[in-house]
Amino acid sequence: MESYFFVKSGYKIQKILVNEIIYIESMGDYIRFYLENKKVVALLSMAKIIEFLPSKRFIQIHRSYIINLEKINFIQNNIISLGQYQLPISKSRKKELMDLINSKLL
C-alpha cells in the first residue's frame, strides 16, 4: 500500500499522506480531503479516489463521503463521529459499514 499520493489542487501539486486522511467529501467535480492539519481541494472524482485507496482502511458511507476507518470515534444511529466531524451514513451503505465494524467487534 502506498503511504502517500499527489493531487492537483489549484496551481499546486499537493502531497497527501494516506494515514492523515480523516475523510473525503465529494463536491461535484471536486473532492475535499479533510486531513489532520489541513483541508485540500482537488479536481478528482469519488470513483477514482475510492479505487486508489486501500479498501481495508477506507469505506464510502454516503454518496458524498469516504471515511478512514481508523479515525472513527463512535457510531450512533445513522451518524458516524470522526474527531470533531459528524457525518451521515446512508441507508444503502449502512449494512456494508456495519458488517465491517461487526467483524472487528469484541
DSSP file (Angstrom, degrees, kcal/mol; ACC not computed):
  #  RESIDUE AA STRUCTURE BP1 BP2  ACC     N-H-->O    O-->H-N    N-H-->O    O-->H-N    TCO  KAPPA ALPHA  PHI   PSI    X-CA   Y-CA   Z-CA
    1    1 A M              0   0    0      0, 0.0     2,-0.2     0, 0.0    52,-0.1   0.000 360.0 360.0 360.0 135.2    0.0    0.0    0.0
    2    2 A E        -     0   0    0      1,-0.1     3,-0.1    16,-0.0    16,-0.0  -0.509 360.0-153.2 -71.8 141.9    1.2    3.5   -0.9
    3    3 A S  S    S+     0   0    0     -2,-0.2    15,-1.9     1,-0.1    16,-0.5   0.547  75.4  11.3 -94.1  -8.7    1.7    5.8    2.1
    4    4 A Y  E     -A   17   0A   0     13,-0.3     2,-0.3    14,-0.1    13,-0.2  -0.980  58.4-173.7-157.2 165.9    1.1    8.9    0.1
    5    5 A F  E     -A   16   0A   0     11,-1.9    11,-3.4    -2,-0.3     2,-0.4  -0.940  24.0-115.7-153.1 172.0    0.0   10.3   -3.3
    6    6 A F  E     -A   15   0A   0     -2,-0.3     2,-0.3     9,-0.2     9,-0.2  -0.898  24.3-175.3-117.0 145.0   -0.2   13.6   -5.1
    7    7 A V  E     -A   14   0A   0      7,-2.3     7,-2.9    -2,-0.4     2,-0.5  -0.963  30.9-112.2-133.4 153.6   -3.2   15.6   -6.3
    8    8 A K  E     +A   13   0A   0     -2,-0.3    35,-1.0     5,-0.2     2,-0.4  -0.767  35.8 177.2 -84.6 125.9   -3.6   18.8   -8.3
    9    9 A S  E >   -A   12   0A   0      3,-2.7     3,-2.2    -2,-0.5     2,-0.3  -0.915  60.8 -53.6-132.9 104.1   -5.0   21.5   -6.1
   10   10 A G  T 3  S-     0   0    0     -2,-0.4    33,-0.1     1,-0.3    32,-0.0  -0.506 120.7 -22.4  63.0-125.8   -5.3   24.9   -7.8
   11   11 A Y  T 3  S+     0   0    0     -2,-0.3    -1,-0.3    -3,-0.1     2,-0.3   0.333 126.5  82.6 -97.1   6.5   -1.9   25.7   -9.2
   12   12 A K  E <  S-A    9   0A   0     -3,-2.2    -3,-2.7     2,-0.0     2,-0.6  -0.701  71.1-136.4-107.7 159.5   -0.1   23.3   -6.8
   13   13 A I  E     -A    8   0A   0     -2,-0.3     2,-0.4    -5,-0.2    -5,-0.2  -0.978  33.2-157.7-109.8 114.3    0.6   19.6   -6.7
   14   14 A Q  E     -A    7   0A   0     -7,-2.9    -7,-2.3    -2,-0.6     2,-0.5  -0.739  12.0-134.3 -99.9 138.3   -0.1   18.6   -3.1
   15   15 A K  E     -A    6   0A   0     -2,-0.4     2,-0.5    -9,-0.2    -9,-0.2  -0.777  20.0-161.2 -86.8 131.1    1.2   15.6   -1.3
   16   16 A I  E     -A    5   0A   0    -11,-3.4   -11,-1.9    -2,-0.5     2,-0.6  -0.969   8.9-146.4-115.8 122.1   -1.5   13.7    0.7
   17   17 A L  E >>  -A    4   0A   0     -2,-0.5     3,-1.7   -13,-0.2     4,-0.5  -0.788  10.6-144.3 -86.4 122.7   -0.4   11.3    3.4
   18   18 A V  G >4 S+     0   0    0    -15,-1.9     3,-1.4    -2,-0.6    -1,-0.2   0.875  97.5  54.8 -56.6 -42.2   -2.8    8.4    3.5
   19   19 A N  G 34 S+     0   0    0    -16,-0.5    -1,-0.3     1,-0.3   -15,-0.1   0.598 103.3  57.6 -72.8  -8.0   -2.6    8.0    7.3
   20   20 A E  G <4 S+     0   0    0     -3,-1.7    16,-1.0    15,-0.0     2,-0.4   0.519  79.0 109.0 -94.5  -7.2   -3.6   11.7    7.8
   21   21 A I  E <<  +B   35   0B   0     -3,-1.4    14,-0.2    -4,-0.5     3,-0.1  -0.572  37.3 174.2 -73.4 123.5   -6.9   11.4    5.9
   22   22 A I  E     -     0   0B   0     12,-3.2    46,-2.1     1,-0.4     2,-0.3   0.871  67.3 -32.0 -89.0 -54.4   -9.8   11.7    8.2
   23   23 A Y  E     -BC  34  67B   0     11,-1.2    11,-3.0    44,-0.2    -1,-0.4  -0.979  52.2-128.8-158.5 170.3  -12.4   11.7    5.5
   24   24 A I  E     -BC  33  66B   0     42,-2.9    42,-2.2    -2,-0.3     2,-0.4  -0.983  18.6-157.6-127.2 134.2  -13.1   12.8    1.9
   25   25 A E  E     -BC  32  65B   0      7,-2.7     7,-2.8    -2,-0.4     2,-0.3  -0.934  14.3-131.4-116.4 134.2  -16.1   14.8    0.8
   26   26 A S  E     +B   31   0B   0     38,-2.6     5,-0.2    -2,-0.4     3,-0.1  -0.631  22.2 178.2 -80.5 138.5  -17.5   15.0   -2.8
   27   27 A M  E >   -B   30   0B   0      3,-3.2     3,-1.5    -2,-0.3     2,-0.5  -0.501  57.7 -84.8-137.7  64.4  -18.2   18.5   -4.1
   28   28 A G  T 3  S-     0   0    0      1,-0.3    -1,-0.2    -2,-0.0     0, 0.0  -0.592 113.6  -1.8  71.3-118.2  -19.4   17.8   -7.7
   29   29 A D  T 3  S+     0   0    0     -2,-0.5    15,-0.6    -3,-0.1    -1,-0.3   0.509 132.8  64.5 -82.0  -4.5  -16.3   17.5   -9.9
   30   30 A Y  E <   -BD  27  43B   0     -3,-1.5    -3,-3.2    13,-0.2     2,-0.3  -0.740  65.8-152.5-114.5 160.8  -14.0   18.2   -6.9
   31   31 A I  E     -BD  26  42B   0     11,-2.5    11,-2.7    -2,-0.3     2,-0.5  -0.981   9.1-143.9-129.6 150.7  -13.3   16.4   -3.7
   32   32 A R  E     -BD  25  41B   0     -7,-2.8    -7,-2.7    -2,-0.3     2,-0.5  -0.961   9.5-149.3-114.9 124.0  -12.1   17.9   -0.4
   33   33 A F  E     -BD  24  40B   0      7,-3.4     7,-2.0    -2,-0.5     2,-0.8  -0.814   4.9-153.4 -88.9 124.1   -9.6   15.9    1.7
   34   34 A Y  E     -BD  23  39B   0    -11,-3.0   -12,-3.2    -2,-0.5   -11,-1.2  -0.889  25.2-179.5 -97.1 108.0  -10.1   16.5    5.5
   35   35 A L  E     -B   21   0B   0      3,-2.7   -14,-0.2    -2,-0.8     3,-0.1  -0.523  42.8 -97.7-103.9 171.9   -6.6   15.9    6.8
   36   36 A E  S    S+     0   0    0    -16,-1.0   -15,-0.1     1,-0.2     3,-0.1   0.830 120.2  16.1 -59.9 -33.5   -5.3   16.0   10.4
   37   37 A N  S    S+     0   0    0      1,-0.2     2,-0.3   -17,-0.1    -1,-0.2   0.390 129.6   8.9-125.6   4.2   -3.9   19.5   10.0
   38   38 A K        -     0   0    0     -3,-0.1    -3,-2.7     2,-0.0     2,-0.4  -0.982  61.7-114.8-167.2 173.2   -5.5   21.0    6.8
   39   39 A K  E     -D   34   0B   0     -2,-0.3     2,-0.4    -5,-0.2    -5,-0.2  -0.961  24.4-166.2-120.4 142.0   -8.0   20.6    4.0
   40   40 A V  E     -D   33   0B   0     -7,-2.0    -7,-3.4    -2,-0.4     2,-0.4  -0.997   6.3-155.3-131.7 129.3   -7.1   20.1    0.4
   41   41 A V  E     +D   32   0B   0     -2,-0.4     2,-0.3    -9,-0.2    -9,-0.2  -0.881  19.5 177.5-103.5 134.5   -9.5   20.5   -2.6
   42   42 A A  E     -D   31   0B   0    -11,-2.7   -11,-2.5    -2,-0.4     2,-1.2  -0.981  39.4-114.5-137.9 148.5   -8.7   18.6   -5.8
   43   43 A L  E    S+D   30   0B   0    -35,-1.0     2,-0.3    -2,-0.3   -13,-0.2  -0.707  73.5 117.8 -80.2  97.0  -10.2   18.1   -9.2
   44   44 A L        -     0   0    0     -2,-1.2     2,-0.2   -15,-0.6    -2,-0.1  -0.981  59.9-116.7-162.1 150.0  -10.9   14.4   -8.8
   45   45 A S     >  -     0   0    0     -2,-0.3     4,-2.0     1,-0.1     5,-0.2  -0.640  20.7-125.3 -96.5 157.0  -13.9   12.1   -8.8
   46   46 A M  H  > S+     0   0    0     -2,-0.2     4,-2.7     1,-0.2     5,-0.3   0.894 112.4  56.2 -62.5 -40.2  -15.0    9.9   -5.8
   47   47 A A  H  > S+     0   0    0      1,-0.2     4,-1.4     2,-0.2    -1,-0.2   0.904 108.0  47.5 -59.7 -42.3  -14.9    6.8   -8.1
   48   48 A K  H  > S+     0   0    0      1,-0.2     4,-1.1     2,-0.2    -1,-0.2   0.914 114.7  44.5 -66.7 -44.1  -11.3    7.5   -9.0
   49   49 A I  H  X S+     0   0    0     -4,-2.0     4,-2.2     1,-0.2    -2,-0.2   0.878 109.9  54.1 -72.8 -36.5  -10.1    8.1   -5.4
   50   50 A I  H  < S+     0   0    0     -4,-2.7    -1,-0.2     1,-0.2    -2,-0.2   0.845 106.5  54.0 -67.4 -30.9  -12.0    5.0   -3.9
   51   51 A E  H  < S+     0   0    0     -4,-1.4    -1,-0.2    -5,-0.3    -2,-0.2   0.868 112.7  43.9 -63.5 -37.2  -10.3    2.8   -6.5
   52   52 A F  H  < S+     0   0    0     -4,-1.1    -2,-0.2    -3,-0.1    -1,-0.2   0.849  96.9  84.3 -80.5 -36.9   -6.9    4.1   -5.3
   53   53 A L  S  < S-     0   0    0     -4,-2.2     2,-0.3     1,-0.1     5,-0.0  -0.353  92.6 -98.1 -72.4 147.6   -7.4    4.0   -1.5
   54   54 A P    >>  -     0   0    0      0, 0.0     4,-1.8     0, 0.0     3,-1.6  -0.502  27.4-145.3 -66.1 123.6   -6.8    0.7    0.4
   55   55 A S  T 34 S+     0   0    0     -2,-0.3    -2,-0.1     1,-0.3    -3,-0.0   0.678  95.4  64.3 -68.2 -17.6  -10.3   -0.9    0.9
   56   56 A K  T 34 S+     0   0    0      1,-0.1    -1,-0.3     3,-0.0     3,-0.1   0.711 115.4  29.6 -75.5 -18.9   -9.2   -2.3    4.3
   57   57 A R  T <4 S+     0   0    0     -3,-1.6    12,-3.2     1,-0.2    13,-0.4   0.649 117.8  52.4-112.0 -21.6   -8.9    1.3    5.7
   58   58 A F  E  <  +E   68   0B   0     -4,-1.8     2,-0.3    10,-0.2    10,-0.2  -0.945  54.3 173.9-126.3 140.3  -11.4    3.3    3.7
   59   59 A I  E     -E   67   0B   0      8,-1.8     8,-2.7    -2,-0.4     2,-0.6  -0.998  32.4-122.7-142.8 143.7  -15.1    2.9    3.0
   60   60 A Q  E     +E   66   0B   0     -2,-0.3     6,-0.3     6,-0.2     3,-0.1  -0.778  28.7 175.2 -86.3 121.5  -17.7    5.0    1.3
   61   61 A I  E     +     0   0B   0      4,-1.5    29,-2.8    -2,-0.6     2,-0.3   0.482  67.8   9.5-103.4  -6.3  -20.5    5.7    3.9
   62   62 A H  E >  S-E   65   0B   0      3,-1.3     3,-1.0    27,-0.2    -1,-0.2  -0.964  85.1 -97.2-165.3 158.4  -22.6    8.0    1.7
   63   63 A R  T 3  S+     0   0    0     -2,-0.3   -17,-0.1     1,-0.2     3,-0.0   0.795 127.1  38.6 -56.3 -26.7  -22.6    9.2   -1.9
   64   64 A S  T 3  S+     0   0    0      1,-0.1   -38,-2.6   -39,-0.1     2,-0.4   0.494 111.1  62.9-103.0  -5.5  -20.7   12.2   -0.7
   65   65 A Y  E <   -CE  25  62B   0     -3,-1.0    -4,-1.5   -40,-0.2    -3,-1.3  -0.972  43.1-178.5-135.2 136.6  -18.3   10.8    1.9
   66   66 A I  E     -CE  24  60B   0    -42,-2.2   -42,-2.9    -2,-0.4     2,-0.3  -0.995  24.8-161.4-119.9 132.7  -15.4    8.3    2.2
   67   67 A I  E     -CE  23  59B   0     -8,-2.7    -8,-1.8    -2,-0.4     2,-0.7  -0.816  23.4-121.9-118.1 157.0  -14.0    7.8    5.7
   68   68 A N  E >   - E   0  58B   0    -46,-2.1     3,-2.2    -2,-0.3     4,-0.2  -0.870  21.8-149.4 -90.5 114.9  -10.8    6.4    7.2
   69   69 A L  G >  S+     0   0    0    -12,-3.2     3,-1.2    -2,-0.7    -1,-0.1   0.793  94.2  62.9 -57.8 -29.7  -12.0    3.5    9.4
   70   70 A E  G 3  S+     0   0    0    -13,-0.4    -1,-0.3     1,-0.2   -12,-0.1   0.642  98.5  56.8 -71.3 -13.2   -9.1    4.2   11.8
   71   71 A K  G <  S+     0   0    0     -3,-2.2    12,-0.4   -49,-0.2    -1,-0.2   0.405  76.5 121.5 -99.1   1.5  -10.4    7.6   12.6
   72   72 A I    <   +     0   0    0     -3,-1.2    10,-0.2    -4,-0.2     3,-0.1  -0.471  33.0 178.0 -69.4 130.7  -13.9    6.5   13.8
   73   73 A N        -     0   0    0      8,-3.5     2,-0.3     1,-0.4    -1,-0.2   0.847  65.2 -29.8 -91.2 -53.1  -14.7    7.6   17.4
   74   74 A F  E     -F   81   0C   0      7,-0.9     7,-3.1     2,-0.0     2,-0.4  -0.987  47.0-134.5-159.7 164.0  -18.2    6.1   17.5
   75   75 A I  E     +F   80   0C   0     -2,-0.3     2,-0.4     5,-0.2     5,-0.2  -0.994  22.0 177.2-124.0 130.4  -21.3    5.3   15.5
   76   76 A Q  E >   -F   79   0C   0      3,-2.7     3,-1.9    -2,-0.4     2,-0.3  -0.954  61.4 -49.3-138.3 117.5  -24.8    6.2   16.8
   77   77 A N  T 3  S-     0   0    0     -2,-0.4     0, 0.0     1,-0.3     0, 0.0  -0.427 123.6 -20.7  56.7-119.0  -27.9    5.5   14.7
   78   78 A N  T 3  S+     0   0    0     -2,-0.3    11,-2.7    -3,-0.1     2,-0.4   0.004 120.0  93.3-108.8  28.7  -27.0    6.9   11.3
   79   79 A I  E <   -FG  76  88C   0     -3,-1.9    -3,-2.7     9,-0.2     2,-0.4  -0.963  54.9-161.2-122.4 137.9  -24.3    9.2   12.4
   80   80 A I  E     -FG  75  87C   0      7,-2.8     7,-2.7    -2,-0.4     2,-0.5  -0.968  10.9-145.3-118.4 135.5  -20.6    8.5   12.5
   81   81 A S  E     +FG  74  86C   0     -7,-3.1    -8,-3.5    -2,-0.4    -7,-0.9  -0.880  18.3 176.1-105.4 126.3  -18.2   10.6   14.6
   82   82 A L  E >   - G   0  85C   0      3,-2.9     3,-2.3    -2,-0.5     2,-0.2  -0.878  65.1 -65.7-126.5  94.8  -14.6   11.2   13.3
   83   83 A G  T 3  S-     0   0    0     -2,-0.5    -1,-0.1   -12,-0.4   -10,-0.1  -0.442 120.7  -9.9  60.6-123.9  -12.9   13.5   15.7
   84   84 A Q  T 3  S+     0   0    0     -2,-0.2     2,-0.3    -3,-0.1    -1,-0.3   0.499 122.0  91.2 -83.2  -4.1  -14.7   16.9   15.5
   85   85 A Y  E <   -G   82   0C   0     -3,-2.3    -3,-2.9     2,-0.0     2,-0.5  -0.741  54.6-165.0-100.9 141.1  -16.7   15.8   12.5
   86   86 A Q  E     -G   81   0C   0     -2,-0.3    -5,-0.2    -5,-0.2    -2,-0.0  -0.992  16.1-176.5-121.0 122.9  -20.2   14.1   12.5
   87   87 A L  E     -G   80   0C   0     -7,-2.7    -7,-2.8    -2,-0.5     2,-0.2  -0.911  24.3-116.4-123.7 147.7  -21.2   12.6    9.2
   88   88 A P  E     -G   79   0C   0      0, 0.0     2,-0.5     0, 0.0    -9,-0.2  -0.530  18.8-143.0 -79.4 148.0  -24.4   10.9    8.0
   89   89 A I        -     0   0    0    -11,-2.7   -27,-0.2    -2,-0.2     2,-0.1  -0.952  21.9-128.7-106.7 126.1  -24.4    7.2    7.0
   90   90 A S    >>  -     0   0    0    -29,-2.8     4,-1.2    -2,-0.5     3,-0.9  -0.430  14.3-122.9 -74.2 150.4  -26.7    6.5    4.0
   91   91 A K  H 3> S+     0   0    0      1,-0.3     4,-0.6     2,-0.2     3,-0.4   0.878 112.1  54.9 -58.2 -38.9  -29.3    3.7    4.4
   92   92 A S  H 34 S+     0   0    0      1,-0.2    -1,-0.3     2,-0.1     4,-0.2   0.723 115.0  38.3 -70.6 -20.4  -27.9    2.0    1.3
   93   93 A R  H <> S+     0   0    0     -3,-0.9     4,-1.9   -32,-0.3    -1,-0.2   0.531  93.0  86.5-104.7  -9.0  -24.3    1.9    2.7
   94   94 A K  H  X S+     0   0    0     -4,-1.2     4,-3.1    -3,-0.4     5,-0.2   0.892  85.1  53.7 -64.3 -41.6  -25.0    1.2    6.4
   95   95 A K  H  X S+     0   0    0     -4,-0.6     4,-2.6     1,-0.2    -1,-0.2   0.930 109.2  48.5 -60.4 -45.6  -25.1   -2.7    6.1
   96   96 A E  H  > S+     0   0    0     -4,-0.2     4,-1.7     2,-0.2    -1,-0.2   0.913 114.5  46.5 -59.7 -43.5  -21.7   -2.8    4.4
   97   97 A L  H  X S+     0   0    0     -4,-1.9     4,-2.7     2,-0.2    -2,-0.2   0.943 113.5  47.4 -63.9 -48.5  -20.2   -0.5    7.1
   98   98 A M  H  X S+     0   0    0     -4,-3.1     4,-3.2     1,-0.2    -2,-0.2   0.851 108.5  55.0 -66.4 -33.9  -21.8   -2.4   10.0
   99   99 A D  H  X S+     0   0    0     -4,-2.6     4,-1.3    -5,-0.2    -1,-0.2   0.917 111.4  45.6 -60.9 -42.3  -20.6   -5.8    8.5
  100  100 A L  H  < S+     0   0    0     -4,-1.7     4,-0.4    -5,-0.2    -2,-0.2   0.919 115.0  46.6 -66.2 -45.1  -17.1   -4.4    8.6
  101  101 A I  H >< S+     0   0    0     -4,-2.7     3,-1.7     1,-0.2     4,-0.3   0.929 110.4  53.1 -64.0 -45.6  -17.5   -3.0   12.1
  102  102 A N  H >< S+     0   0    0     -4,-3.2     3,-0.9     1,-0.3    -1,-0.2   0.793  99.3  63.1 -62.3 -28.5  -19.0   -6.2   13.4
  103  103 A S  T 3< S+     0   0    0     -4,-1.3    -1,-0.3     1,-0.2    -2,-0.2   0.697 111.7  38.0 -69.4 -16.2  -16.1   -8.2   12.1
  104  104 A K  T <  S+     0   0    0     -3,-1.7     2,-0.3    -4,-0.4    -1,-0.2   0.304  91.4 116.4-112.4   6.3  -13.9   -6.2   14.5
  105  105 A L    <         0   0    0     -3,-0.9    -3,-0.0    -4,-0.3    -4,-0.0  -0.596 360.0 360.0 -81.5 134.3  -16.4   -6.1   17.4
  106  106 A L              0   0    0     -2,-0.3    -1,-0.1     0, 0.0    -4,-0.1   0.425 360.0 360.0 -91.2 360.0  -15.4   -7.9   20.6
